[in-house]
Amino acid sequence: MKKIITWHLEPTVVSFQPSQGNSRDVNTFRIVYSINQEALQEQGKMDGVFCFVTNDLSDNLSCHRVIEYYRRKNKIEEAFREIKNYLRLRPFYLTRARRVRAHVTICVLGYLLLNALEEKLVSSSVKLSGPSTLEMLRECQVNRIGPHDREAFVESITQLTKDQVKILNEIHLNHLTEKKYLSKLLRQSVM
Protein backbone atom coordinates (compact mmCIF):
# COMPACT_ATOMS: atom_id res chain seq x y z
CA MET A 1 0.00 0.00 0.00
CA LYS A 2 2.82 2.41 0.85
CA LYS A 3 4.13 2.09 -2.71
CA ILE A 4 0.75 3.00 -4.19
CA ILE A 5 -0.65 5.65 -1.83
CA THR A 6 1.35 8.39 -0.15
CA TRP A 7 -0.32 10.72 2.32
CA HIS A 8 0.36 13.36 4.93
CA LEU A 9 -1.62 15.56 7.31
CA GLU A 10 -1.90 19.21 6.45
CA PRO A 11 -2.97 21.79 9.05
CA THR A 12 -6.05 23.76 8.13
CA VAL A 13 -8.54 26.15 9.73
CA VAL A 14 -12.29 25.57 9.51
CA SER A 15 -14.80 28.28 10.34
CA PHE A 16 -17.64 27.07 12.53
CA GLN A 17 -20.95 28.93 12.88
CA PRO A 18 -23.12 27.59 15.74
CA SER A 19 -26.89 28.17 15.59
CA GLN A 20 -26.51 30.62 18.45
CA GLY A 21 -23.46 32.66 19.27
CA ASN A 22 -20.43 33.93 17.39
CA SER A 23 -18.59 32.14 14.62
CA ARG A 24 -15.23 30.76 15.48
CA ASP A 25 -12.27 29.16 13.77
CA VAL A 26 -11.25 25.58 14.57
CA ASN A 27 -7.70 24.40 13.95
CA THR A 28 -7.72 20.88 12.48
CA PHE A 29 -6.01 18.72 9.89
CA ARG A 30 -6.94 17.28 6.53
CA ILE A 31 -5.49 14.24 4.84
CA VAL A 32 -3.71 14.93 1.59
CA TYR A 33 -2.96 11.87 -0.50
CA SER A 34 -1.75 10.93 -3.93
CA ILE A 35 -1.96 7.67 -5.86
CA ASN A 36 1.00 6.42 -7.82
CA GLN A 37 -0.82 5.23 -10.96
CA GLU A 38 2.22 3.37 -12.29
CA ALA A 39 2.59 1.37 -9.06
CA LEU A 40 -1.19 0.74 -9.02
CA GLN A 41 -1.09 -0.71 -12.54
CA GLU A 42 1.92 -2.86 -11.63
CA GLN A 43 0.11 -4.16 -8.55
CA GLY A 44 -3.00 -4.80 -10.65
CA LYS A 45 -1.08 -7.39 -12.67
CA MET A 46 -1.18 -9.61 -9.59
CA ASP A 47 -4.96 -9.33 -9.10
CA GLY A 48 -6.45 -12.82 -9.02
CA VAL A 49 -3.06 -14.48 -8.49
CA PHE A 50 -2.71 -16.50 -5.31
CA CYS A 51 0.48 -18.13 -4.11
CA PHE A 52 0.56 -21.31 -2.02
CA VAL A 53 3.60 -22.28 0.01
CA THR A 54 3.93 -25.76 1.46
CA ASN A 55 6.47 -27.58 3.57
CA ASP A 56 5.71 -30.89 1.79
CA LEU A 57 8.60 -31.20 -0.65
CA SER A 58 7.63 -34.60 -2.04
CA ASP A 59 7.44 -34.86 -5.82
CA ASN A 60 4.03 -36.53 -5.79
CA LEU A 61 2.23 -33.45 -4.40
CA SER A 62 0.40 -31.87 -7.34
CA CYS A 63 -0.80 -28.27 -7.58
CA HIS A 64 -4.39 -29.52 -7.47
CA ARG A 65 -3.71 -31.42 -4.24
CA VAL A 66 -2.21 -28.30 -2.58
CA ILE A 67 -5.31 -26.28 -3.54
CA GLU A 68 -7.54 -29.09 -2.25
CA TYR A 69 -5.70 -29.07 1.10
CA TYR A 70 -6.06 -25.29 1.29
CA ARG A 71 -9.80 -25.49 0.69
CA ARG A 72 -10.13 -28.18 3.36
CA LYS A 73 -8.51 -25.97 6.00
CA ASN A 74 -11.91 -24.47 6.77
CA LYS A 75 -13.17 -27.97 7.58
CA ILE A 76 -10.33 -28.38 10.09
CA GLU A 77 -11.01 -25.00 11.70
CA GLU A 78 -14.71 -25.86 11.83
CA ALA A 79 -13.83 -29.18 13.48
CA PHE A 80 -12.00 -27.47 16.33
CA ARG A 81 -14.87 -25.03 16.76
CA GLU A 82 -17.37 -27.91 16.90
CA ILE A 83 -15.21 -29.91 19.29
CA LYS A 84 -15.11 -26.95 21.66
CA ASN A 85 -18.78 -26.00 21.30
CA TYR A 86 -21.02 -28.92 20.33
CA LEU A 87 -18.98 -31.68 21.96
CA ARG A 88 -18.36 -29.47 25.01
CA LEU A 89 -14.61 -29.90 25.18
CA ARG A 90 -14.51 -27.04 27.66
CA PRO A 91 -14.77 -26.47 30.53
CA PHE A 92 -13.34 -29.61 32.00
CA TYR A 93 -12.38 -30.06 35.59
CA LEU A 94 -9.61 -32.59 35.24
CA THR A 95 -6.17 -31.95 36.61
CA ARG A 96 -4.19 -35.07 35.76
CA ALA A 97 -2.58 -34.97 32.33
CA ARG A 98 -3.62 -38.54 31.54
CA ARG A 99 -7.28 -37.78 32.23
CA VAL A 100 -7.18 -34.55 30.22
CA ARG A 101 -5.70 -36.48 27.25
CA ALA A 102 -8.38 -39.16 27.64
CA HIS A 103 -11.13 -36.51 27.71
CA VAL A 104 -9.80 -34.77 24.58
CA THR A 105 -9.39 -38.15 22.83
CA ILE A 106 -13.01 -39.05 23.56
CA CYS A 107 -14.17 -35.66 22.24
CA VAL A 108 -12.14 -36.07 19.03
CA LEU A 109 -13.48 -39.61 18.55
CA GLY A 110 -17.00 -38.26 19.11
CA TYR A 111 -16.35 -35.61 16.47
CA LEU A 112 -15.08 -38.24 14.02
CA LEU A 113 -18.22 -40.31 14.57
CA LEU A 114 -20.39 -37.22 14.09
CA ASN A 115 -18.50 -36.40 10.88
CA ALA A 116 -18.92 -39.98 9.60
CA LEU A 117 -22.65 -39.80 10.37
CA GLU A 118 -22.96 -36.50 8.49
CA GLU A 119 -21.22 -38.02 5.45
CA LYS A 120 -23.68 -40.91 5.50
CA LEU A 121 -26.58 -38.47 5.81
CA VAL A 122 -25.40 -36.47 2.78
CA SER A 123 -25.45 -39.60 0.60
CA SER A 124 -28.92 -40.59 1.87
CA SER A 125 -32.39 -39.11 1.49
CA VAL A 126 -32.51 -38.09 5.17
CA LYS A 127 -32.72 -34.32 5.41
CA LEU A 128 -31.44 -33.95 8.97
CA SER A 129 -28.17 -32.64 10.35
CA GLY A 130 -25.85 -34.90 12.33
CA PRO A 131 -26.81 -33.39 15.71
CA SER A 132 -30.55 -33.60 14.85
CA THR A 133 -30.18 -37.25 13.86
CA LEU A 134 -28.32 -38.03 17.07
CA GLU A 135 -31.04 -36.28 19.04
CA MET A 136 -33.68 -38.42 17.36
CA LEU A 137 -31.72 -41.64 17.88
CA ARG A 138 -30.87 -40.71 21.46
CA GLU A 139 -34.09 -42.27 22.70
CA CYS A 140 -32.78 -45.74 21.71
CA GLN A 141 -31.47 -47.09 25.00
CA VAL A 142 -30.48 -50.30 26.74
CA ASN A 143 -32.60 -50.74 29.88
CA ARG A 144 -31.39 -52.77 32.84
CA ILE A 145 -33.96 -53.63 35.50
CA GLY A 146 -33.15 -55.41 38.74
CA PRO A 147 -32.47 -54.99 42.45
CA HIS A 148 -29.64 -52.62 43.20
CA ASP A 149 -27.75 -54.99 45.52
CA ARG A 150 -27.97 -58.15 43.36
CA GLU A 151 -26.42 -59.32 40.14
CA ALA A 152 -29.70 -60.64 38.76
CA PHE A 153 -31.25 -58.28 36.23
CA VAL A 154 -33.26 -58.13 33.02
CA GLU A 155 -32.15 -56.12 30.00
CA SER A 156 -34.08 -54.80 27.05
CA ILE A 157 -33.75 -52.21 24.34
CA THR A 158 -36.38 -49.52 23.78
CA GLN A 159 -38.69 -50.11 20.82
CA LEU A 160 -37.55 -48.09 17.80
CA THR A 161 -39.99 -45.68 16.17
CA LYS A 162 -40.70 -45.83 12.43
CA ASP A 163 -38.63 -42.67 11.90
CA GLN A 164 -35.65 -44.14 13.75
CA VAL A 165 -35.82 -47.36 11.71
CA LYS A 166 -36.07 -45.32 8.50
CA ILE A 167 -32.98 -43.28 9.39
CA LEU A 168 -30.96 -46.39 10.27
CA ASN A 169 -32.01 -48.02 6.98
CA GLU A 170 -31.11 -44.91 4.97
CA ILE A 171 -27.61 -44.66 6.43
CA HIS A 172 -27.04 -48.43 6.07
CA LEU A 173 -26.98 -49.16 9.79
CA ASN A 174 -30.12 -51.28 9.80
CA HIS A 175 -28.12 -54.25 11.16
CA LEU A 176 -28.23 -52.42 14.50
CA THR A 177 -31.94 -53.26 14.73
CA GLU A 178 -31.60 -56.99 14.01
CA LYS A 179 -32.44 -59.30 16.90
CA LYS A 180 -29.16 -61.24 16.50
CA TYR A 181 -27.09 -58.08 16.84
CA LEU A 182 -29.14 -56.76 19.76
CA SER A 183 -28.89 -60.07 21.65
CA LYS A 184 -25.10 -60.00 21.22
CA LEU A 185 -25.01 -56.38 22.38
CA LEU A 186 -27.03 -57.18 25.49
CA ARG A 187 -24.77 -60.14 26.37
CA GLN A 188 -21.67 -57.92 26.11
CA SER A 189 -23.09 -54.88 27.90
CA VAL A 190 -21.63 -53.95 31.26
CA MET A 191 -23.35 -51.23 33.27
C-alpha positions as CSV (number, residue, x, y, z in Angstrom):
1,M,0.0,0.0,0.0
2,K,2.8,2.4,0.8
3,K,4.1,2.1,-2.7
4,I,0.8,3.0,-4.2
5,I,-0.7,5.7,-1.8
6,T,1.3,8.4,-0.1
7,W,-0.3,10.7,2.3
8,H,0.4,13.4,4.9
9,L,-1.6,15.6,7.3
10,E,-1.9,19.2,6.5
11,P,-3.0,21.8,9.1
12,T,-6.1,23.8,8.1
13,V,-8.5,26.2,9.7
14,V,-12.3,25.6,9.5
15,S,-14.8,28.3,10.3
16,F,-17.6,27.1,12.5
17,Q,-20.9,28.9,12.9
18,P,-23.1,27.6,15.7
19,S,-26.9,28.2,15.6
20,Q,-26.5,30.6,18.4
21,G,-23.5,32.7,19.3
22,N,-20.4,33.9,17.4
23,S,-18.6,32.1,14.6
24,R,-15.2,30.8,15.5
25,D,-12.3,29.2,13.8
26,V,-11.2,25.6,14.6
27,N,-7.7,24.4,14.0
28,T,-7.7,20.9,12.5
29,F,-6.0,18.7,9.9
30,R,-6.9,17.3,6.5
31,I,-5.5,14.2,4.8
32,V,-3.7,14.9,1.6
33,Y,-3.0,11.9,-0.5
34,S,-1.7,10.9,-3.9
35,I,-2.0,7.7,-5.9
36,N,1.0,6.4,-7.8
37,Q,-0.8,5.2,-11.0
38,E,2.2,3.4,-12.3
39,A,2.6,1.4,-9.1
40,L,-1.2,0.7,-9.0
41,Q,-1.1,-0.7,-12.5
42,E,1.9,-2.9,-11.6
43,Q,0.1,-4.2,-8.5
44,G,-3.0,-4.8,-10.6
45,K,-1.1,-7.4,-12.7
46,M,-1.2,-9.6,-9.6
47,D,-5.0,-9.3,-9.1
48,G,-6.4,-12.8,-9.0
49,V,-3.1,-14.5,-8.5
50,F,-2.7,-16.5,-5.3
51,C,0.5,-18.1,-4.1
52,F,0.6,-21.3,-2.0
53,V,3.6,-22.3,0.0
54,T,3.9,-25.8,1.5
55,N,6.5,-27.6,3.6
56,D,5.7,-30.9,1.8
57,L,8.6,-31.2,-0.6
58,S,7.6,-34.6,-2.0
59,D,7.4,-34.9,-5.8
60,N,4.0,-36.5,-5.8
61,L,2.2,-33.4,-4.4
62,S,0.4,-31.9,-7.3
63,C,-0.8,-28.3,-7.6
64,H,-4.4,-29.5,-7.5
65,R,-3.7,-31.4,-4.2
66,V,-2.2,-28.3,-2.6
67,I,-5.3,-26.3,-3.5
68,E,-7.5,-29.1,-2.2
69,Y,-5.7,-29.1,1.1
70,Y,-6.1,-25.3,1.3
71,R,-9.8,-25.5,0.7
72,R,-10.1,-28.2,3.4
73,K,-8.5,-26.0,6.0
74,N,-11.9,-24.5,6.8
75,K,-13.2,-28.0,7.6
76,I,-10.3,-28.4,10.1
77,E,-11.0,-25.0,11.7
78,E,-14.7,-25.9,11.8
79,A,-13.8,-29.2,13.5
80,F,-12.0,-27.5,16.3
81,R,-14.9,-25.0,16.8
82,E,-17.4,-27.9,16.9
83,I,-15.2,-29.9,19.3
84,K,-15.1,-27.0,21.7
85,N,-18.8,-26.0,21.3
86,Y,-21.0,-28.9,20.3
87,L,-19.0,-31.7,22.0
88,R,-18.4,-29.5,25.0
89,L,-14.6,-29.9,25.2
90,R,-14.5,-27.0,27.7
91,P,-14.8,-26.5,30.5
92,F,-13.3,-29.6,32.0
93,Y,-12.4,-30.1,35.6
94,L,-9.6,-32.6,35.2
95,T,-6.2,-32.0,36.6
96,R,-4.2,-35.1,35.8
97,A,-2.6,-35.0,32.3
98,R,-3.6,-38.5,31.5
99,R,-7.3,-37.8,32.2
100,V,-7.2,-34.6,30.2
101,R,-5.7,-36.5,27.2
102,A,-8.4,-39.2,27.6
103,H,-11.1,-36.5,27.7
104,V,-9.8,-34.8,24.6
105,T,-9.4,-38.1,22.8
106,I,-13.0,-39.1,23.6
107,C,-14.2,-35.7,22.2
108,V,-12.1,-36.1,19.0
109,L,-13.5,-39.6,18.6
110,G,-17.0,-38.3,19.1
111,Y,-16.3,-35.6,16.5
112,L,-15.1,-38.2,14.0
113,L,-18.2,-40.3,14.6
114,L,-20.4,-37.2,14.1
115,N,-18.5,-36.4,10.9
116,A,-18.9,-40.0,9.6
117,L,-22.7,-39.8,10.4
118,E,-23.0,-36.5,8.5
119,E,-21.2,-38.0,5.5
120,K,-23.7,-40.9,5.5
121,L,-26.6,-38.5,5.8
122,V,-25.4,-36.5,2.8
123,S,-25.5,-39.6,0.6
124,S,-28.9,-40.6,1.9
125,S,-32.4,-39.1,1.5
126,V,-32.5,-38.1,5.2
127,K,-32.7,-34.3,5.4
128,L,-31.4,-33.9,9.0
129,S,-28.2,-32.6,10.4
130,G,-25.8,-34.9,12.3
131,P,-26.8,-33.4,15.7
132,S,-30.5,-33.6,14.9
133,T,-30.2,-37.2,13.9
134,L,-28.3,-38.0,17.1
135,E,-31.0,-36.3,19.0
136,M,-33.7,-38.4,17.4
137,L,-31.7,-41.6,17.9
138,R,-30.9,-40.7,21.5
139,E,-34.1,-42.3,22.7
140,C,-32.8,-45.7,21.7
141,Q,-31.5,-47.1,25.0
142,V,-30.5,-50.3,26.7
143,N,-32.6,-50.7,29.9
144,R,-31.4,-52.8,32.8
145,I,-34.0,-53.6,35.5
146,G,-33.1,-55.4,38.7
147,P,-32.5,-55.0,42.4
148,H,-29.6,-52.6,43.2
149,D,-27.7,-55.0,45.5
150,R,-28.0,-58.1,43.4
151,E,-26.4,-59.3,40.1
152,A,-29.7,-60.6,38.8
153,F,-31.3,-58.3,36.2
154,V,-33.3,-58.1,33.0
155,E,-32.1,-56.1,30.0
156,S,-34.1,-54.8,27.1
157,I,-33.7,-52.2,24.3
158,T,-36.4,-49.5,23.8
159,Q,-38.7,-50.1,20.8
160,L,-37.6,-48.1,17.8
161,T,-40.0,-45.7,16.2
162,K,-40.7,-45.8,12.4
163,D,-38.6,-42.7,11.9
164,Q,-35.6,-44.1,13.8
165,V,-35.8,-47.4,11.7
166,K,-36.1,-45.3,8.5
167,I,-33.0,-43.3,9.4
168,L,-31.0,-46.4,10.3
169,N,-32.0,-48.0,7.0
170,E,-31.1,-44.9,5.0
171,I,-27.6,-44.7,6.4
172,H,-27.0,-48.4,6.1
173,L,-27.0,-49.2,9.8
174,N,-30.1,-51.3,9.8
175,H,-28.1,-54.2,11.2
176,L,-28.2,-52.4,14.5
177,T,-31.9,-53.3,14.7
178,E,-31.6,-57.0,14.0
179,K,-32.4,-59.3,16.9
180,K,-29.2,-61.2,16.5
181,Y,-27.1,-58.1,16.8
182,L,-29.1,-56.8,19.8
183,S,-28.9,-60.1,21.7
184,K,-25.1,-60.0,21.2
185,L,-25.0,-56.4,22.4
186,L,-27.0,-57.2,25.5
187,R,-24.8,-60.1,26.4
188,Q,-21.7,-57.9,26.1
189,S,-23.1,-54.9,27.9
190,V,-21.6,-53.9,31.3
191,M,-23.4,-51.2,33.3
